Each structure stands twice: as C-alpha cells, then as structure tokens.
Amino acid sequence: MGGTGQRKPQEEQVRLHAIVHGIVQGVNFRYYTRLRAEALGLSGWVANRSDGTVEVVAEGPRSAAEALLAFLQQGPPAARVDYVETYWERPTGEFRGFRIRYEVD
C-alpha cells in the first residue's frame, strides 16, 4: 500500500475535429474509426459527408486523440487518405460512447 500520496496529474482533455479527404467512403472508414476510437476510450462520432469526405469529432485524453488522428491519417486498408483537416477544440463532454452517424450534411 505504500506510496507517496502524490496523484498523477490528469491528462489534458481535448476535442479532435477532423475532416478526412481521399478515398474514404465505401471502404469501411467509419466502422474502423469507431473501433479505434472505442479502443482508445474516446467519445464522439464519425459520419460520411455529402462532399465525399468523412468527418470525425472525438473527445478524451490528448494522447488518445493524437493516436486516433494518426489512424485517420493512414485509414483502413482499402482507403486512400490524401489529407486530414485537423482542428483542436475545447471538449464539451456532451458525448457518451462513440457512434457512427448516418445522417448526411
């Protein structure tokens, strides 16, 4: 039970807002993104957009969000990612779990 009584500082919470460009629809991008986000303990959503991109909003610890961003920059095997627009925002805490959104903007 020993220990110094010091608590490890809590990691910064962030919101990753990303728009992924390339061949990213019809290649299970949303499915794999959800799996990766859930494994990383992130909450938020992923959705196809009408312009052929995929949009991702994920909240959680910075290290987990950065790991998800690294995945988004590569994508699943059948995808071809050209580039990822990345925005770091303040988290709102509005999400519970990570889901695929099916409504298109």
Residue pairs with C-beta under 8 A, 6 or more apart in sequence:
11 61
11 62
11 63
12 61
12 62
13 59
13 60
13 61
13 62
13 91
14 59
14 60
14 61
14 62
14 65
14 88
14 89
14 90
14 91
15 44
15 57
15 58
15 59
15 65
15 88
15 89
15 90
15 91
15 92
16 44
16 56
16 57
16 58
16 59
16 65
16 68
16 69
16 86
16 87
16 88
16 89
17 55
17 56
17 57
17 86
17 87
17 88
17 89
18 55
18 56
18 57
18 58
18 69
18 72
18 84
18 85
18 86
18 87
19 49
19 53
19 54
19 55
19 56
19 84
19 85
20 29
20 53
20 54
20 55
20 56
20 72
20 75
20 81
20 84
21 52
21 53
21 81
21 82
21 83
21 84
21 85
22 75
22 79
22 80
22 81
22 82
22 83
23 78
23 79
23 80
24 52
24 53
24 54
24 75
24 79
24 80
24 81
25 48
25 52
25 54
27 75
27 76
27 78
27 79
28 76
28 78
29 46
29 54
29 75
29 76
29 79
30 46
30 47
30 48
30 54
30 100
31 76
31 100
32 71
32 75
32 76
33 46
33 54
33 56
33 68
33 71
33 72
34 46
34 98
34 99
34 100
36 67
36 68
36 71
37 43
37 44
37 46
37 56
37 58
37 68
37 98
38 97
38 98
40 60
40 64
40 65
40 67
40 68
41 60
41 61
41 64
42 58
42 59
42 60
42 64
42 65
42 68
42 98
43 58
43 59
43 60
43 95
43 96
43 97
43 98
44 56
44 57
44 58
44 59
44 95
44 98
45 56
45 57
45 95
45 98
45 99
45 100
45 101
46 54
46 55
46 56
46 57
46 98
46 99
46 100
46 101
47 54
47 55
47 100
47 101
47 102
47 103
47 104
47 105
48 54
48 55
48 104
49 55
49 104
49 105
50 104
50 105
55 105
56 68
56 72
57 95
58 65
58 68
58 98
59 65
59 91
59 92
59 93
59 95
60 91
69 84
69 86
72 81
72 84
73 81
73 84
74 81
75 81
